[in-house]
Amino acid sequence: MAIRVKARGGESVEGMLRRFKKLCEKEGLTKDIKRKAFYEKPSERRNRAARKSSRPVTPRPPRPTR
């Protein structure tokens, strides 16, 4: 899927580039590129997936005292 940015009326090149960068971040391309910049061992990939899928630990409320 290609990200396309068309120039709006009177928009500068810097503005178009800014919109393009925001669209890339929104699609997750920048994170994906940074993640794939270096080799990741399969065990590290599995560990990362397990951490991502695990439920975040929320603190339990304190027990009432008698």
C-alpha positions as CSV (number, residue, x, y, z in Angstrom):
1,M,0.0,0.0,0.0
2,A,1.5,3.3,-1.1
3,I,1.0,6.5,0.8
4,R,0.3,9.4,-1.5
5,V,0.2,13.0,-0.6
6,K,-1.3,15.6,-3.0
7,A,-0.4,19.2,-2.8
8,R,-3.2,21.4,-1.4
9,G,-3.7,24.9,-2.7
10,G,-0.7,27.0,-1.8
11,E,0.9,24.3,0.4
12,S,4.7,24.3,0.5
13,V,6.9,21.3,0.0
14,E,7.7,21.3,3.8
15,G,4.0,21.1,4.6
16,M,3.6,18.2,2.3
17,L,6.6,16.4,3.8
18,R,5.2,17.0,7.3
19,R,1.8,15.4,6.3
20,F,3.7,12.5,4.7
21,K,5.7,11.9,7.8
22,K,2.5,12.0,10.0
23,L,0.8,9.5,7.7
24,C,3.8,7.2,7.9
25,E,3.8,7.3,11.6
26,K,0.0,6.7,11.7
27,E,0.4,3.6,9.5
28,G,3.3,2.3,11.7
29,L,5.9,2.4,9.0
30,T,8.5,4.2,11.0
31,K,8.3,1.7,13.9
32,D,8.5,-1.2,11.4
33,I,11.5,0.2,9.6
34,K,13.4,0.8,12.9
35,R,12.5,-2.7,14.1
36,K,13.8,-4.3,10.9
37,A,17.0,-2.2,10.8
38,F,18.9,-5.0,12.6
39,Y,18.6,-8.7,12.7
40,E,16.4,-10.1,15.4
41,K,16.9,-13.6,16.6
42,P,13.8,-15.8,16.4
43,S,13.8,-16.3,20.2
44,E,13.9,-12.5,20.7
45,R,11.0,-12.2,18.3
46,R,9.0,-14.8,20.3
47,N,9.8,-13.1,23.6
48,R,8.7,-9.7,22.2
49,A,5.4,-11.2,21.0
50,A,4.8,-12.9,24.3
51,R,5.4,-9.6,26.2
52,K,3.1,-7.8,23.8
53,S,0.3,-10.4,24.2
54,S,0.5,-10.7,28.0
55,R,-2.0,-8.7,30.0
56,P,-0.6,-5.7,31.8
57,V,-0.4,-6.1,35.5
58,T,-2.7,-3.8,37.4
59,P,-2.2,-3.3,41.1
60,R,-4.9,-4.8,43.2
61,P,-6.8,-2.7,45.7
62,P,-5.7,-3.2,49.3
63,R,-7.5,-5.6,51.5
64,P,-9.9,-4.2,54.0
65,T,-8.7,-4.4,57.6
66,R,-10.9,-6.0,60.3
